[in-house]
Amino acid sequence: MIGQPDYDAYLAHWTLNHPGVAAMTRTEFFRNREDRRFGGGIATGGFRCC
């Protein structure tokens, strides 16, 4: 609905291309995508909108 990448597609890709390496959990994936999209996270000083 808001352009959030699909976790199931990520998981299928990860399992196929990175066998034996743990994938992000659904929560980790969601936070990672939000941080990448909006520049959030500790390293950049927190959430920003624009």
mmCIF file of the N, C-alpha and C atoms, coordinates in Angstrom:
data_MODEL
# 
_entry.id   MODEL 
# 
loop_
_atom_site.group_PDB 
_atom_site.id 
_atom_site.type_symbol 
_atom_site.label_atom_id 
_atom_site.label_alt_id 
_atom_site.label_comp_id 
_atom_site.label_asym_id 
_atom_site.label_entity_id 
_atom_site.label_seq_id 
_atom_site.pdbx_PDB_ins_code 
_atom_site.Cartn_x 
_atom_site.Cartn_y 
_atom_site.Cartn_z 
_atom_site.occupancy 
_atom_site.B_iso_or_equiv 
_atom_site.pdbx_formal_charge 
_atom_site.auth_seq_id 
_atom_site.auth_comp_id 
_atom_site.auth_asym_id 
_atom_site.auth_atom_id 
_atom_site.pdbx_PDB_model_num 
ATOM 1   N N  . MET A 1 1  ? 0.816  -1.193  0.000  1.00 0.00 ? 1  MET A N  1 
ATOM 2   C CA . MET A 1 1  ? 0.000  0.000   0.000  1.00 0.00 ? 1  MET A CA 1 
ATOM 3   C C  . MET A 1 1  ? 0.862  1.261   0.000  1.00 0.00 ? 1  MET A C  1 
ATOM 4   N N  . ILE A 1 2  ? 1.979  1.244   0.702  1.00 0.00 ? 2  ILE A N  1 
ATOM 5   C CA . ILE A 1 2  ? 2.831  2.430   0.731  1.00 0.00 ? 2  ILE A CA 1 
ATOM 6   C C  . ILE A 1 2  ? 4.152  2.198   0.017  1.00 0.00 ? 2  ILE A C  1 
ATOM 7   N N  . GLY A 1 3  ? 4.197  1.168   -0.814 1.00 0.00 ? 3  GLY A N  1 
ATOM 8   C CA . GLY A 1 3  ? 5.415  0.895   -1.546 1.00 0.00 ? 3  GLY A CA 1 
ATOM 9   C C  . GLY A 1 3  ? 6.452  0.126   -0.753 1.00 0.00 ? 3  GLY A C  1 
ATOM 10  N N  . GLN A 1 4  ? 6.032  -0.486  0.341  1.00 0.00 ? 4  GLN A N  1 
ATOM 11  C CA . GLN A 1 4  ? 6.953  -1.273  1.162  1.00 0.00 ? 4  GLN A CA 1 
ATOM 12  C C  . GLN A 1 4  ? 7.302  -2.558  0.418  1.00 0.00 ? 4  GLN A C  1 
ATOM 13  N N  . PRO A 1 5  ? 8.593  -2.875  0.283  1.00 0.00 ? 5  PRO A N  1 
ATOM 14  C CA . PRO A 1 5  ? 8.969  -4.106  -0.398 1.00 0.00 ? 5  PRO A CA 1 
ATOM 15  C C  . PRO A 1 5  ? 8.375  -5.334  0.289  1.00 0.00 ? 5  PRO A C  1 
ATOM 16  N N  . ASP A 1 6  ? 8.195  -6.371  -0.484 1.00 0.00 ? 6  ASP A N  1 
ATOM 17  C CA . ASP A 1 6  ? 7.540  -7.579  -0.013 1.00 0.00 ? 6  ASP A CA 1 
ATOM 18  C C  . ASP A 1 6  ? 8.515  -8.500  0.716  1.00 0.00 ? 6  ASP A C  1 
ATOM 19  N N  . TYR A 1 7  ? 8.223  -8.783  1.966  1.00 0.00 ? 7  TYR A N  1 
ATOM 20  C CA . TYR A 1 7  ? 9.098  -9.636  2.783  1.00 0.00 ? 7  TYR A CA 1 
ATOM 21  C C  . TYR A 1 7  ? 9.198  -11.054 2.205  1.00 0.00 ? 7  TYR A C  1 
ATOM 22  N N  . ASP A 1 8  ? 8.086  -11.595 1.728  1.00 0.00 ? 8  ASP A N  1 
ATOM 23  C CA . ASP A 1 8  ? 8.111  -12.951 1.189  1.00 0.00 ? 8  ASP A CA 1 
ATOM 24  C C  . ASP A 1 8  ? 9.006  -13.047 -0.043 1.00 0.00 ? 8  ASP A C  1 
ATOM 25  N N  . ALA A 1 9  ? 9.008  -12.022 -0.889 1.00 0.00 ? 9  ALA A N  1 
ATOM 26  C CA . ALA A 1 9  ? 9.892  -12.001 -2.053 1.00 0.00 ? 9  ALA A CA 1 
ATOM 27  C C  . ALA A 1 9  ? 11.352 -11.901 -1.605 1.00 0.00 ? 9  ALA A C  1 
ATOM 28  N N  . TYR A 1 10 ? 11.616 -11.077 -0.597 1.00 0.00 ? 10 TYR A N  1 
ATOM 29  C CA . TYR A 1 10 ? 12.964 -10.960 -0.041 1.00 0.00 ? 10 TYR A CA 1 
ATOM 30  C C  . TYR A 1 10 ? 13.430 -12.311 0.491  1.00 0.00 ? 10 TYR A C  1 
ATOM 31  N N  . LEU A 1 11 ? 12.565 -12.964 1.258  1.00 0.00 ? 11 LEU A N  1 
ATOM 32  C CA . LEU A 1 11 ? 12.917 -14.234 1.873  1.00 0.00 ? 11 LEU A CA 1 
ATOM 33  C C  . LEU A 1 11 ? 13.201 -15.303 0.810  1.00 0.00 ? 11 LEU A C  1 
ATOM 34  N N  . ALA A 1 12 ? 12.396 -15.352 -0.233 1.00 0.00 ? 12 ALA A N  1 
ATOM 35  C CA . ALA A 1 12 ? 12.630 -16.313 -1.316 1.00 0.00 ? 12 ALA A CA 1 
ATOM 36  C C  . ALA A 1 12 ? 13.972 -16.037 -1.985 1.00 0.00 ? 12 ALA A C  1 
ATOM 37  N N  . HIS A 1 13 ? 14.259 -14.771 -2.279 1.00 0.00 ? 13 HIS A N  1 
ATOM 38  C CA . HIS A 1 13 ? 15.538 -14.392 -2.887 1.00 0.00 ? 13 HIS A CA 1 
ATOM 39  C C  . HIS A 1 13 ? 16.697 -14.757 -1.964 1.00 0.00 ? 13 HIS A C  1 
ATOM 40  N N  . TRP A 1 14 ? 16.580 -14.419 -0.687 1.00 0.00 ? 14 TRP A N  1 
ATOM 41  C CA . TRP A 1 14 ? 17.658 -14.656 0.270  1.00 0.00 ? 14 TRP A CA 1 
ATOM 42  C C  . TRP A 1 14 ? 17.963 -16.149 0.396  1.00 0.00 ? 14 TRP A C  1 
ATOM 43  N N  . THR A 1 15 ? 16.910 -16.945 0.518  1.00 0.00 ? 15 THR A N  1 
ATOM 44  C CA . THR A 1 15 ? 17.073 -18.388 0.669  1.00 0.00 ? 15 THR A CA 1 
ATOM 45  C C  . THR A 1 15 ? 17.767 -18.995 -0.547 1.00 0.00 ? 15 THR A C  1 
ATOM 46  N N  . LEU A 1 16 ? 17.417 -18.545 -1.720 1.00 0.00 ? 16 LEU A N  1 
ATOM 47  C CA . LEU A 1 16 ? 17.999 -19.058 -2.956 1.00 0.00 ? 16 LEU A CA 1 
ATOM 48  C C  . LEU A 1 16 ? 19.443 -18.601 -3.148 1.00 0.00 ? 16 LEU A C  1 
ATOM 49  N N  . ASN A 1 17 ? 19.731 -17.351 -2.836 1.00 0.00 ? 17 ASN A N  1 
ATOM 50  C CA . ASN A 1 17 ? 21.039 -16.771 -3.137 1.00 0.00 ? 17 ASN A CA 1 
ATOM 51  C C  . ASN A 1 17 ? 22.040 -16.754 -1.986 1.00 0.00 ? 17 ASN A C  1 
ATOM 52  N N  . HIS A 1 18 ? 21.572 -16.990 -0.774 1.00 0.00 ? 18 HIS A N  1 
ATOM 53  C CA . HIS A 1 18 ? 22.446 -16.928 0.400  1.00 0.00 ? 18 HIS A CA 1 
ATOM 54  C C  . HIS A 1 18 ? 22.195 -18.127 1.320  1.00 0.00 ? 18 HIS A C  1 
ATOM 55  N N  . PRO A 1 19 ? 22.364 -19.350 0.805  1.00 0.00 ? 19 PRO A N  1 
ATOM 56  C CA . PRO A 1 19 ? 22.083 -20.534 1.634  1.00 0.00 ? 19 PRO A CA 1 
ATOM 57  C C  . PRO A 1 19 ? 22.989 -20.588 2.861  1.00 0.00 ? 19 PRO A C  1 
ATOM 58  N N  . GLY A 1 20 ? 22.409 -20.956 3.974  1.00 0.00 ? 20 GLY A N  1 
ATOM 59  C CA . GLY A 1 20 ? 23.171 -21.087 5.203  1.00 0.00 ? 20 GLY A CA 1 
ATOM 60  C C  . GLY A 1 20 ? 23.377 -19.795 5.973  1.00 0.00 ? 20 GLY A C  1 
ATOM 61  N N  . VAL A 1 21 ? 22.911 -18.681 5.432  1.00 0.00 ? 21 VAL A N  1 
ATOM 62  C CA . VAL A 1 21 ? 23.044 -17.385 6.102  1.00 0.00 ? 21 VAL A CA 1 
ATOM 63  C C  . VAL A 1 21 ? 21.658 -16.964 6.578  1.00 0.00 ? 21 VAL A C  1 
ATOM 64  N N  . ALA A 1 22 ? 21.560 -16.593 7.841  1.00 0.00 ? 22 ALA A N  1 
ATOM 65  C CA . ALA A 1 22 ? 20.257 -16.212 8.399  1.00 0.00 ? 22 ALA A CA 1 
ATOM 66  C C  . ALA A 1 22 ? 19.726 -14.941 7.742  1.00 0.00 ? 22 ALA A C  1 
ATOM 67  N N  . ALA A 1 23 ? 18.465 -14.981 7.369  1.00 0.00 ? 23 ALA A N  1 
ATOM 68  C CA . ALA A 1 23 ? 17.793 -13.814 6.797  1.00 0.00 ? 23 ALA A CA 1 
ATOM 69  C C  . ALA A 1 23 ? 17.276 -12.922 7.925  1.00 0.00 ? 23 ALA A C  1 
ATOM 70  N N  . MET A 1 24 ? 16.975 -11.682 7.595  1.00 0.00 ? 24 MET A N  1 
ATOM 71  C CA . MET A 1 24 ? 16.367 -10.776 8.570  1.00 0.00 ? 24 MET A CA 1 
ATOM 72  C C  . MET A 1 24 ? 14.976 -11.284 8.930  1.00 0.00 ? 24 MET A C  1 
ATOM 73  N N  . THR A 1 25 ? 14.568 -11.016 10.153 1.00 0.00 ? 25 THR A N  1 
ATOM 74  C CA . THR A 1 25 ? 13.194 -11.318 10.535 1.00 0.00 ? 25 THR A CA 1 
ATOM 75  C C  . THR A 1 25 ? 12.282 -10.308 9.837  1.00 0.00 ? 25 THR A C  1 
ATOM 76  N N  . ARG A 1 26 ? 10.999 -10.562 9.885  1.00 0.00 ? 26 ARG A N  1 
ATOM 77  C CA . ARG A 1 26 ? 10.046 -9.632  9.254  1.00 0.00 ? 26 ARG A CA 1 
ATOM 78  C C  . ARG A 1 26 ? 10.177 -8.229  9.858  1.00 0.00 ? 26 ARG A C  1 
ATOM 79  N N  . THR A 1 27 ? 10.344 -8.151  11.184 1.00 0.00 ? 27 THR A N  1 
ATOM 80  C CA . THR A 1 27 ? 10.492 -6.859  11.855 1.00 0.00 ? 27 THR A CA 1 
ATOM 81  C C  . THR A 1 27 ? 11.783 -6.175  11.448 1.00 0.00 ? 27 THR A C  1 
ATOM 82  N N  . GLU A 1 28 ? 12.890 -6.918  11.415 1.00 0.00 ? 28 GLU A N  1 
ATOM 83  C CA . GLU A 1 28 ? 14.166 -6.352  10.986 1.00 0.00 ? 28 GLU A CA 1 
ATOM 84  C C  . GLU A 1 28 ? 14.090 -5.855  9.548  1.00 0.00 ? 28 GLU A C  1 
ATOM 85  N N  . PHE A 1 29 ? 13.443 -6.643  8.689  1.00 0.00 ? 29 PHE A N  1 
ATOM 86  C CA . PHE A 1 29 ? 13.277 -6.269  7.289  1.00 0.00 ? 29 PHE A CA 1 
ATOM 87  C C  . PHE A 1 29 ? 12.490 -4.970  7.166  1.00 0.00 ? 29 PHE A C  1 
ATOM 88  N N  . PHE A 1 30 ? 11.377 -4.862  7.882  1.00 0.00 ? 30 PHE A N  1 
ATOM 89  C CA . PHE A 1 30 ? 10.544 -3.668  7.829  1.00 0.00 ? 30 PHE A CA 1 
ATOM 90  C C  . PHE A 1 30 ? 11.330 -2.439  8.280  1.00 0.00 ? 30 PHE A C  1 
ATOM 91  N N  . ARG A 1 31 ? 12.041 -2.571  9.400  1.00 0.00 ? 31 ARG A N  1 
ATOM 92  C CA . ARG A 1 31 ? 12.823 -1.433  9.909  1.00 0.00 ? 31 ARG A CA 1 
ATOM 93  C C  . ARG A 1 31 ? 13.949 -1.062  8.962  1.00 0.00 ? 31 ARG A C  1 
ATOM 94  N N  . ASN A 1 32 ? 14.602 -2.066  8.387  1.00 0.00 ? 32 ASN A N  1 
ATOM 95  C CA . ASN A 1 32 ? 15.677 -1.823  7.434  1.00 0.00 ? 32 ASN A CA 1 
ATOM 96  C C  . ASN A 1 32 ? 15.162 -1.058  6.215  1.00 0.00 ? 32 ASN A C  1 
ATOM 97  N N  . ARG A 1 33 ? 14.031 -1.464  5.686  1.00 0.00 ? 33 ARG A N  1 
ATOM 98  C CA . ARG A 1 33 ? 13.455 -0.798  4.506  1.00 0.00 ? 33 ARG A CA 1 
ATOM 99  C C  . ARG A 1 33 ? 13.016 0.619   4.846  1.00 0.00 ? 33 ARG A C  1 
ATOM 100 N N  . GLU A 1 34 ? 12.426 0.819   6.025  1.00 0.00 ? 34 GLU A N  1 
ATOM 101 C CA . GLU A 1 34 ? 12.037 2.175   6.424  1.00 0.00 ? 34 GLU A CA 1 
ATOM 102 C C  . GLU A 1 34 ? 13.252 3.072   6.582  1.00 0.00 ? 34 GLU A C  1 
ATOM 103 N N  . ASP A 1 35 ? 14.300 2.551   7.220  1.00 0.00 ? 35 ASP A N  1 
ATOM 104 C CA . ASP A 1 35 ? 15.528 3.327   7.393  1.00 0.00 ? 35 ASP A CA 1 
ATOM 105 C C  . ASP A 1 35 ? 16.133 3.693   6.046  1.00 0.00 ? 35 ASP A C  1 
ATOM 106 N N  . ARG A 1 36 ? 16.149 2.755   5.115  1.00 0.00 ? 36 ARG A N  1 
ATOM 107 C CA . ARG A 1 36 ? 16.705 3.027   3.791  1.00 0.00 ? 36 ARG A CA 1 
ATOM 108 C C  . ARG A 1 36 ? 15.862 4.059   3.039  1.00 0.00 ? 36 ARG A C  1 
ATOM 109 N N  . ARG A 1 37 ? 14.558 3.969   3.200  1.00 0.00 ? 37 ARG A N  1 
ATOM 110 C CA . ARG A 1 37 ? 13.665 4.872   2.470  1.00 0.00 ? 37 ARG A CA 1 
ATOM 111 C C  . ARG A 1 37 ? 13.646 6.278   3.051  1.00 0.00 ? 37 ARG A C  1 
ATOM 112 N N  . PHE A 1 38 ? 13.624 6.364   4.389  1.00 0.00 ? 38 PHE A N  1 
ATOM 113 C CA . PHE A 1 38 ? 13.451 7.658   5.030  1.00 0.00 ? 38 PHE A CA 1 
ATOM 114 C C  . PHE A 1 38 ? 14.694 8.182   5.738  1.00 0.00 ? 38 PHE A C  1 
ATOM 115 N N  . GLY A 1 39 ? 15.804 7.454   5.687  1.00 0.00 ? 39 GLY A N  1 
ATOM 116 C CA . GLY A 1 39 ? 17.029 7.929   6.294  1.00 0.00 ? 39 GLY A CA 1 
ATOM 117 C C  . GLY A 1 39 ? 17.051 7.837   7.801  1.00 0.00 ? 39 GLY A C  1 
ATOM 118 N N  . GLY A 1 40 ? 16.286 6.924   8.365  1.00 0.00 ? 40 GLY A N  1 
ATOM 119 C CA . GLY A 1 40 ? 16.233 6.771   9.803  1.00 0.00 ? 40 GLY A CA 1 
ATOM 120 C C  . GLY A 1 40 ? 17.407 5.981   10.332 1.00 0.00 ? 40 GLY A C  1 
ATOM 121 N N  . GLY A 1 41 ? 17.366 5.729   11.616 1.00 0.00 ? 41 GLY A N  1 
ATOM 122 C CA . GLY A 1 41 ? 18.410 4.939   12.247 1.00 0.00 ? 41 GLY A CA 1 
ATOM 123 C C  . GLY A 1 41 ? 19.357 5.809   13.057 1.00 0.00 ? 41 GLY A C  1 
ATOM 124 N N  . ILE A 1 42 ? 20.103 5.179   13.908 1.00 0.00 ? 42 ILE A N  1 
ATOM 125 C CA . ILE A 1 42 ? 21.018 5.870   14.804 1.00 0.00 ? 42 ILE A CA 1 
ATOM 126 C C  . ILE A 1 42 ? 22.114 6.591   14.020 1.00 0.00 ? 42 ILE A C  1 
ATOM 127 N N  . ALA A 1 43 ? 22.648 5.945   12.987 1.00 0.00 ? 43 ALA A N  1 
ATOM 128 C CA . ALA A 1 43 ? 23.780 6.510   12.246 1.00 0.00 ? 43 ALA A CA 1 
ATOM 129 C C  . ALA A 1 43 ? 23.459 7.861   11.604 1.00 0.00 ? 43 ALA A C  1 
ATOM 130 N N  . THR A 1 44 ? 22.197 8.082   11.250 1.00 0.00 ? 44 THR A N  1 
ATOM 131 C CA . THR A 1 44 ? 21.836 9.329   10.581 1.00 0.00 ? 44 THR A CA 1 
ATOM 132 C C  . THR A 1 44 ? 21.091 10.286  11.486 1.00 0.00 ? 44 THR A C  1 
ATOM 133 N N  . GLY A 1 45 ? 20.967 9.950   12.755 1.00 0.00 ? 45 GLY A N  1 
ATOM 134 C CA . GLY A 1 45 ? 20.345 10.884  13.683 1.00 0.00 ? 45 GLY A CA 1 
ATOM 135 C C  . GLY A 1 45 ? 18.860 10.713  13.862 1.00 0.00 ? 45 GLY A C  1 
ATOM 136 N N  . GLY A 1 46 ? 18.296 9.617   13.403 1.00 0.00 ? 46 GLY A N  1 
ATOM 137 C CA . GLY A 1 46 ? 16.882 9.370   13.634 1.00 0.00 ? 46 GLY A CA 1 
ATOM 138 C C  . GLY A 1 46 ? 16.034 9.546   12.396 1.00 0.00 ? 46 GLY A C  1 
ATOM 139 N N  . PHE A 1 47 ? 14.756 9.446   12.580 1.00 0.00 ? 47 PHE A N  1 
ATOM 140 C CA . PHE A 1 47 ? 13.783 9.473   11.483 1.00 0.00 ? 47 PHE A CA 1 
ATOM 141 C C  . PHE A 1 47 ? 13.668 10.875  10.878 1.00 0.00 ? 47 PHE A C  1 
ATOM 142 N N  . ARG A 1 48 ? 13.607 10.934  9.575  1.00 0.00 ? 48 ARG A N  1 
ATOM 143 C CA . ARG A 1 48 ? 13.308 12.195  8.899  1.00 0.00 ? 48 ARG A CA 1 
ATOM 144 C C  . ARG A 1 48 ? 12.324 11.917  7.780  1.00 0.00 ? 48 ARG A C  1 
ATOM 145 N N  . CYS A 1 49 ? 11.501 12.852  7.505  1.00 0.00 ? 49 CYS A N  1 
ATOM 146 C CA . CYS A 1 49 ? 10.466 12.661  6.512  1.00 0.00 ? 49 CYS A CA 1 
ATOM 147 C C  . CYS A 1 49 ? 10.880 13.138  5.140  1.00 0.00 ? 49 CYS A C  1 
ATOM 148 N N  . CYS A 1 50 ? 11.443 14.308  5.066  1.00 0.00 ? 50 CYS A N  1 
ATOM 149 C CA . CYS A 1 50 ? 11.715 14.908  3.752  1.00 0.00 ? 50 CYS A CA 1 
ATOM 150 C C  . CYS A 1 50 ? 13.176 15.260  3.566  1.00 0.00 ? 50 CYS A C  1 
# 
